[in-house]
Amino acid sequence: MLGIILLSSCDFKDENKSTSTSDAKLVELDFWSFWGGGGRKKVIEDIINDFNNSQNKIKVTHKYQPWGDIWTKSLAAVSAGNPPDIIIQDINSVSQRAAAQQNTNLKGYMTEDIGSTFYPQLWETVLYEGEPYGIPFNTDTRVIFYNKKIFKEKGLTKSDIPKTWKEMEKIAKKLDIKKEDNFERIGFYPLWNIETDTWAINGDSGRGWFDDSGNVTINTAEKVETLEWIMDWKEYYGTETIEHYEAEFGSGVSDPFLSGLVAMRSDNINYFTNINESAPDDFEFGVFELPERKSGTGHWTWGGGFVVEIPYGAAHPKESYEFIKYLTSEKVQMKFGEKSFDIMANQNANINLVKGDSLSEDGKMIYKMADQAFSKTILTPVPLATPGFNTTLQAKIDDVLLKGKEPKKTLDEAQKIIEEMSKK
């Protein structure tokens, strides 16, 4: 079984002597994550070493599991009765695992109320029937990165940053370079590096595919308008142009945004790490919130993230929680965030990174924007009644985006199908 209790060398002594505190048993914990390379791997191993050296009762060992495999392996281990002691898990499916008895209720191990430490929507997401089954670790949010040099080239300043969809269209077209039928530079295209789901939330004033009561809200007038808006962009640039540029994203220095072929791109805020690694030395950029559908509807966006959980049946939940509490403390969260540029779940950690002197001015700008955007960031926990809804919904969205089907009719169909799924 994982999480073996080992005797320290101090336990080998005269049986007639009393046991001192230095002879206490050492609890070994297996910690699974998918951080197997780069800055995240180094910083998490540094954090674990710091924890192990800070006390003599618990020893944590980090085990890398590849992305995707980690969760199937964990499920198999839980079923077999030999799970890891601690694991990094997806934040939007905590309740699914709690309902299926795959993670551990942490309430009995908590000696203080720590919920207020985290961004409210993160803490809400880890609760099942009002009790925590994980502790938020890190998160993200979608924003717009823009090329300052291209803005200056067109006489645009910070005051010209688009605040609404119409302004975004106007600025993007001003930044385009088109010769005959070919776009040599594209101002903006909404579906590069961001999901339709995010724009649906943005366009519908922060409402996802389900409302707070669990009602299906797929075919609202605002979401229909959102899909129509996206299709207008697609028609404007053309499928061939979009696919050509799309194939280049994520390819280091040839990334169209970093090479100046795209003036604005939407992305998770820790795209900043790509800029640090691959952008030219003279590259100048800024960030701003997703524009509103129209003035007053809100700069809503979407976020995901990860939690630290104790799998159901883990051998040492009390000691595991001690490490989780350390991992999500303010100073440790700051240390991880400084190296990863993830938004940390501990709100004060992000704020202190902005105020401190450990980051560059660009780094501070990123964390300031992250904290600002997170007030309008929506998480979308998977509904217990319809765990497989997204596959059905995505197929319908693809009918619109790839096959050109009419948005309203298609979303009406999706609404009906998923309502029936929910009833069953």
Secondary structure by P-SEA (a helix, b strand, c coil): ccbbbbbcccccccccccccccccbbbbbbbbbcccccaaaaaaaaaaaaaaaacccbbbbbbbbcccaaaaaaaaaaaacccccbbbbbcccaaaaaaacccccccccccccccccccaaaaaaaccccccccccccbbbbbbbbbaaaaaaaccccccccccaaaaaaaaaaabbbcccccccccccccccccaaaaaaaaaccccccccccccccccaaaaaaaaaaaaaaaaccaaaaaaaaaaccccccccccccccccccccccaaaaaaccccccccccccccccccccccccccccbbbbbbccccccaaaaaaaaaaaacaaaaaaaaaacccccccaaaaaaaaacccccaaaaaaaaaaaaaaaabbbbcccccccaaaaaaaaaaaaaacccccaaaaaaaaaaaaaaaaac
